[in-house]
């Protein structure tokens, strides 16, 4: 399982020096990886069809990366993807690569709202309203621990102690 996760992390966080990807946490069906050199932190479901939520240092937007190794998408193809978790729903046209669809989401208010929803729910659903791909249900087992590690990863270091 750990080797499969590392393979997913290497595929989803492209870089010149792949050995720089660090697995910060793996619990249940979710893991957190970091690429300090590129400034990426990501929380990802584990499996062939997966969802990775990536935050890059200095950027407001989160990248939602949907991957299916069976897809053969033309580079730059626009793919409609809908994400539902709890009461939160989001749909957008994504930019596709060969086996991935990437949605950019910039939170309007609390940037951790979607991560909190993922941490407390049991499943999330991905929909592909313009294609023939059936909806995916992704288990959120282990996402609470992953969400905590992801939050720690994306927070900049602070020059003061923890509040009590």
Backbone bond lengths (Angstrom), bond angles and torsions (degrees), N, CA, C in turn:
res aa  C-N    CA-C-N  psi(-1)  N-CA   C-N-CA  omega(-1)  CA-C   N-CA-C  phi
1 X - - - 1.450 - - 1.526 109.66 -
2 X 1.341 117.23 -43.04 1.462 120.22 -178.83 1.531 110.76 -63.88
3 X 1.341 116.66 -39.62 1.465 119.71 178.59 1.524 110.33 -65.81
4 X 1.326 116.85 -38.32 1.473 121.17 178.05 1.526 110.49 -64.30
5 X 1.326 116.60 -39.91 1.459 120.92 177.72 1.516 110.42 -64.55
6 X 1.327 117.42 -45.44 1.454 120.50 -179.67 1.521 110.10 -62.55
7 X 1.326 117.15 -40.22 1.463 120.23 177.17 1.524 110.01 -61.35
8 X 1.337 117.24 -41.82 1.474 120.77 177.50 1.517 110.17 -63.53
9 X 1.317 117.30 -43.60 1.460 121.21 -178.95 1.526 110.72 -62.83
10 X 1.308 116.81 -41.84 1.457 120.54 -179.68 1.525 109.99 -66.16
11 X 1.331 117.47 -40.03 1.465 121.61 178.76 1.515 111.29 -66.51
12 X 1.323 117.47 -38.95 1.455 120.89 -172.79 1.520 114.78 -89.31
13 X 1.302 118.41 -18.91 1.464 120.42 176.70 1.525 106.88 -119.70
14 X 1.348 116.15 82.42 1.459 118.58 -177.83 1.518 111.53 -65.50
15 X 1.309 114.67 141.90 1.457 120.01 179.01 1.513 109.54 -163.77
16 X 1.302 115.18 163.20 1.459 119.46 179.65 1.529 110.73 -71.13
17 X 1.310 117.68 -44.77 1.463 121.63 -178.59 1.526 108.53 -106.96
18 X 1.315 116.90 87.86 1.459 122.18 -174.15 1.533 112.88 -60.84
19 X 1.300 117.97 -23.90 1.462 121.04 -179.13 1.525 112.45 -67.28
20 X 1.324 117.56 -9.31 1.457 120.82 -179.40 1.525 113.03 -79.68
21 X 1.340 118.11 -9.18 1.459 120.86 178.10 1.522 108.12 -74.07
22 X 1.333 115.74 128.67 1.458 120.90 179.73 1.521 109.46 -117.49
23 X 1.322 116.09 130.54 1.460 121.02 174.84 1.524 106.78 -83.62
24 X 1.333 116.43 114.98 1.460 121.04 -178.05 1.519 112.06 -87.43
25 X 1.332 115.86 -30.26 1.461 120.04 -175.67 1.519 109.44 -162.89
26 X 1.326 116.40 144.33 1.457 121.19 169.58 1.522 107.68 -143.44
27 X 1.329 115.39 115.57 1.450 121.84 -179.43 1.520 108.25 -139.54
28 X 1.325 116.63 129.27 1.456 119.68 179.26 1.513 110.45 59.74
29 X 1.323 116.00 -128.22 1.461 122.10 -176.83 1.521 113.07 -97.52
30 X 1.345 118.22 12.64 1.458 121.87 -175.77 1.520 111.78 -131.00
31 X 1.313 114.45 151.91 1.458 121.26 178.01 1.519 109.51 -143.02
32 X 1.318 114.81 160.91 1.462 121.89 176.68 1.520 107.41 -125.11
33 X 1.326 115.38 130.56 1.458 121.08 178.45 1.521 108.90 -127.00
34 X 1.330 115.34 156.72 1.462 120.44 178.52 1.516 109.20 -137.38
35 X 1.306 114.82 145.96 1.454 123.24 172.34 1.516 105.30 -126.28
36 X 1.317 115.69 93.10 1.465 120.80 -175.34 1.521 111.85 -62.49
37 X 1.326 116.75 -35.44 1.461 120.86 -178.97 1.536 111.71 -62.57
38 X 1.327 116.72 -40.76 1.471 121.76 -179.91 1.522 112.54 -90.65
39 X 1.331 117.55 -11.31 1.457 120.93 -178.96 1.522 113.66 76.99
40 X 1.326 117.12 24.66 1.458 121.87 179.16 1.521 111.06 -97.62
41 X 1.322 116.12 140.78 1.453 123.58 163.37 1.520 104.81 -125.48
42 X 1.311 116.58 140.86 1.457 118.79 -178.19 1.514 110.36 -145.50
43 X 1.338 113.90 144.69 1.458 120.52 172.77 1.519 104.90 -118.07
44 X 1.343 115.94 132.89 1.449 119.69 -170.90 1.516 112.13 -138.71
45 X 1.335 114.91 141.74 1.455 118.77 169.02 1.527 106.71 -72.42
46 X 1.311 116.91 152.86 1.454 121.95 -178.01 1.522 107.32 -103.80
47 X 1.299 116.54 128.36 1.456 121.09 178.80 1.513 110.71 150.65
48 X 1.323 115.95 173.03 1.460 119.88 -179.84 1.523 111.03 -63.74
49 X 1.340 116.61 -52.41 1.468 120.58 174.62 1.520 105.85 -90.74
50 X 1.312 116.06 118.97 1.461 117.43 -172.21 1.520 112.56 -139.44
51 X 1.316 113.32 162.84 1.456 122.82 173.62 1.517 107.46 -122.69
52 X 1.317 116.09 126.36 1.456 121.14 174.86 1.522 107.53 -118.61
53 X 1.324 115.87 135.25 1.460 122.04 174.86 1.521 105.87 -109.46
54 X 1.322 115.57 115.46 1.458 119.89 -174.96 1.527 110.09 -118.11
55 X 1.313 115.09 137.04 1.468 122.86 176.29 1.518 106.33 -121.86
56 X 1.321 115.31 130.43 1.462 120.99 178.77 1.517 108.52 -108.17
57 X 1.310 116.07 133.05 1.464 122.34 -179.04 1.523 110.46 -53.06
58 X 1.332 116.08 132.08 1.449 121.84 177.35 1.522 114.71 87.81
59 X 1.318 118.20 -5.72 1.466 121.30 179.04 1.521 109.78 -108.51
60 X 1.337 116.64 144.40 1.468 121.54 177.86 1.524 111.75 -77.91
61 X 1.323 116.71 -35.52 1.464 121.90 -172.85 1.521 112.38 -77.64
62 X 1.316 114.12 150.09 1.454 122.71 168.98 1.524 106.81 -100.53
63 X 1.313 117.67 142.90 1.457 121.43 174.28 1.522 107.55 -101.69
64 X 1.319 116.22 124.11 1.461 121.74 173.71 1.524 105.56 -100.86
65 X 1.319 116.78 113.02 1.458 122.12 -174.02 1.528 108.47 -109.27
66 X 1.311 115.59 114.61 1.461 122.86 -178.62 1.520 106.77 -103.08
67 X 1.338 116.95 126.20 1.456 120.79 -174.90 1.522 111.62 -128.13
68 X 1.320 115.12 135.30 1.459 122.18 173.02 1.525 106.29 -138.98
69 X 1.341 118.73 116.03 1.467 120.30 -176.75 1.530 113.48 -64.01
70 X 1.318 118.00 -13.69 1.466 120.81 179.43 1.531 112.53 -86.62
71 X 1.332 117.38 -13.88 1.455 119.85 -179.80 1.527 110.90 -70.51
72 X 1.314 115.25 148.50 1.460 123.10 171.93 1.523 105.94 -134.26
73 X 1.308 116.35 82.50 1.464 122.10 -175.20 1.523 110.38 -97.18
74 X 1.334 116.76 135.69 1.465 118.42 174.93 1.532 110.28 -63.19
75 X 1.309 116.66 139.67 1.468 121.59 178.43 1.523 109.45 -54.78
76 X 1.339 116.31 129.35 1.453 121.58 178.12 1.522 114.98 85.63
77 X 1.327 117.67 -4.73 1.470 121.63 178.05 1.527 109.74 -57.97
78 X 1.326 116.87 135.65 1.463 120.78 175.94 1.529 108.29 -87.76
79 X 1.327 116.45 129.59 1.456 122.61 -178.78 1.526 107.96 -126.85
80 X 1.324 116.83 127.00 1.467 120.38 176.14 1.520 108.65 -78.78
81 X 1.324 115.87 127.79 1.465 121.39 179.28 1.525 107.65 -132.01
82 X 1.317 115.94 132.84 1.454 121.98 175.11 1.514 109.36 -114.39
83 X 1.312 116.58 138.18 1.455 122.00 178.72 1.523 107.74 -121.89
84 X 1.323 116.78 130.96 1.466 122.06 177.86 1.521 108.64 -129.26
85 X 1.327 114.98 127.33 1.457 120.40 173.94 1.522 106.70 -144.87
86 X 1.332 115.93 119.78 1.458 120.53 -174.92 1.521 109.47 58.22
87 X 1.319 115.76 -130.51 1.467 121.62 179.59 1.524 113.02 -85.05
88 X 1.318 117.40 -9.28 1.459 121.81 -175.55 1.516 110.50 -87.20
89 X 1.330 116.66 131.10 1.462 122.48 176.60 1.512 108.55 -134.23
90 X 1.310 114.98 141.24 1.449 120.98 -179.22 1.518 108.19 -145.89
91 X 1.311 117.19 136.22 1.459 120.84 175.95 1.514 108.53 -136.44
92 X 1.328 115.35 140.73 1.453 120.10 -178.04 1.516 109.44 -157.55
93 X 1.310 115.35 158.51 1.465 121.00 170.01 1.518 106.53 -82.28
94 X 1.306 115.55 131.04 1.453 119.50 -179.17 1.517 109.83 -105.41
95 X 1.315 115.16 164.37 1.450 121.78 170.98 1.515 106.09 -97.65
96 X 1.321 116.08 130.22 1.454 119.48 -174.60 1.520 111.70 -106.03
97 X 1.323 112.86 153.54 1.447 122.20 168.96 1.516 105.53 -117.52
98 X 1.282 119.10 -161.77 1.462 122.65 -176.52 1.527 113.46 -58.04
99 X 1.323 116.60 -49.96 1.461 120.61 -175.96 1.532 112.46 -125.55
100 X 1.320 116.44 10.30 1.457 119.78 -175.83 1.521 112.06 -131.27
101 X 1.313 114.63 153.54 1.456 122.51 170.60 1.521 106.02 -125.42
102 X 1.314 118.12 127.43 1.463 122.28 -175.80 1.526 109.66 -114.95
103 X 1.332 115.96 122.01 1.455 122.52 176.96 1.517 107.29 -106.97
104 X 1.311 117.10 132.35 1.457 121.47 174.79 1.523 107.80 -99.27
105 X 1.318 117.17 126.85 1.461 122.38 -179.11 1.519 108.93 -128.02
106 X 1.335 116.18 120.70 1.457 121.01 175.63 1.521 108.13 -107.03
107 X 1.332 117.54 113.00 1.464 120.35 -178.90 1.528 111.58 -61.92
108 X 1.326 115.09 141.24 1.462 120.66 179.46 1.531 111.86 -81.78
109 X 1.310 117.16 -32.52 1.468 120.17 -177.02 1.531 108.42 -129.70
110 X 1.319 116.89 -105.81 1.454 122.81 -177.45 1.524 110.16 -73.14
111 X 1.310 116.21 109.47 1.457 120.52 -177.33 1.523 113.25 -66.44
112 X 1.303 117.89 -17.73 1.472 119.92 -178.59 1.527 112.13 -96.48
113 X 1.320 118.62 2.30 1.459 121.06 -178.36 1.522 112.13 -57.47
114 X 1.334 117.56 -48.99 1.463 120.56 -178.48 1.524 111.07 -64.91
115 X 1.319 117.40 -36.50 1.466 120.73 179.10 1.528 109.31 -67.25
116 X 1.325 116.98 -40.29 1.470 120.94 177.00 1.524 110.83 -63.27
117 X 1.336 117.35 -39.57 1.468 120.14 177.70 1.523 110.49 -63.21
118 X 1.309 116.62 -43.16 1.466 120.72 179.25 1.525 110.29 -62.88
119 X 1.327 116.99 -38.41 1.464 120.94 -178.61 1.524 112.51 -66.87
120 X 1.325 118.27 -30.24 1.468 119.16 -173.91 1.533 114.49 -99.13
121 X 1.331 118.57 -17.62 1.461 121.23 -178.18 1.531 110.91 -88.46
122 X 1.330 116.65 170.39 1.467 120.26 -179.87 1.531 113.04 -101.99
123 X 1.342 117.80 -22.20 1.465 122.11 179.11 1.519 109.69 -147.67
124 X 1.315 115.71 158.87 1.452 120.95 168.29 1.520 107.31 -130.25
125 X 1.317 115.18 157.57 1.459 119.98 -178.46 1.522 109.67 -122.01
126 X 1.317 115.27 134.33 1.458 122.26 172.37 1.520 107.12 -110.15
127 X 1.321 116.45 131.95 1.467 122.08 179.59 1.530 109.37 -121.58
128 X 1.322 114.15 150.59 1.455 121.62 -179.28 1.532 107.15 -127.19
129 X 1.352 117.19 78.69 1.462 121.68 -167.97 1.524 116.61 -64.16
130 X 1.309 118.42 -20.11 1.470 119.65 -177.57 1.526 113.41 -105.16
131 X 1.323 117.27 2.19 1.460 119.50 -176.80 1.507 112.12 -122.68
132 X 1.307 115.99 -170.11 1.466 121.69 -179.63 1.528 112.39 -99.96
133 X 1.330 117.10 -2.62 1.469 120.81 177.86 1.522 108.70 -66.36
134 X 1.351 118.02 124.48 1.472 119.25 177.38 1.527 110.42 -69.66
135 X 1.346 117.37 159.66 1.470 119.85 177.78 1.531 111.41 -58.55
136 X 1.315 115.57 147.09 1.461 121.73 174.76 1.514 108.40 -104.60
137 X 1.307 116.52 141.45 1.455 122.11 168.22 1.520 106.35 -110.94
138 X 1.317 116.46 121.51 1.465 121.62 -178.76 1.519 108.62 -110.13
139 X 1.322 115.25 126.83 1.464 121.31 178.55 1.524 110.17 -65.67
140 X 1.313 115.39 139.49 1.463 120.83 175.94 1.529 111.68 -105.41
141 X 1.334 116.58 17.68 1.459 120.92 176.90 1.530 108.77 -61.57
142 X 1.316 116.15 121.47 1.466 121.62 -178.18 1.523 113.57 92.25
143 X 1.333 117.33 -2.97 1.468 119.41 -176.52 1.521 113.23 -71.82
144 X 1.316 118.15 -22.32 1.464 119.94 178.71 1.531 110.44 -65.21
145 X 1.321 116.31 -46.59 1.474 120.79 177.26 1.524 109.49 -65.45
146 X 1.334 116.21 -43.57 1.469 120.23 -179.89 1.522 110.96 -61.47
147 X 1.337 116.84 -41.93 1.473 120.41 -179.73 1.524 111.10 -61.83
148 X 1.332 117.14 -39.71 1.466 121.01 178.28 1.526 110.42 -63.41
149 X 1.332 117.14 -46.28 1.471 121.26 179.82 1.530 111.05 -65.66
150 X 1.329 116.07 -39.88 1.463 120.81 178.29 1.529 109.94 -61.73
151 X 1.326 116.95 -46.08 1.464 121.92 178.24 1.528 110.20 -57.86
152 X 1.330 117.00 -45.74 1.470 120.97 178.79 1.527 110.67 -61.33
153 X 1.320 115.87 -38.93 1.464 120.73 -177.75 1.529 112.08 -67.23
154 X 1.336 117.69 -38.70 1.469 119.75 -175.27 1.523 113.75 -86.53
155 X 1.321 117.48 -9.20 1.462 120.19 179.38 1.520 110.36 -80.83
156 X 1.332 117.19 131.27 1.462 118.51 176.84 1.525 110.21 -69.49
157 X 1.320 117.26 149.97 1.464 120.00 176.60 1.529 110.36 -59.29
158 X 1.327 116.06 144.47 1.465 121.56 -179.06 1.529 109.76 -115.23
159 X 1.325 117.21 144.77 1.464 120.73 -178.55 1.526 113.27 -86.05
160 X 1.313 117.39 21.82 1.470 120.74 -179.42 1.514 109.31 -139.22
161 X 1.332 115.78 164.48 1.465 121.29 -177.09 1.520 113.14 -75.89
162 X 1.302 114.25 175.23 1.465 120.96 177.95 1.530 109.79 -71.45
163 X 1.324 116.48 142.83 1.467 119.62 176.54 1.527 109.38 -77.85
164 X 1.303 116.02 152.14 1.478 118.49 -177.35 1.484 110.57 -116.46
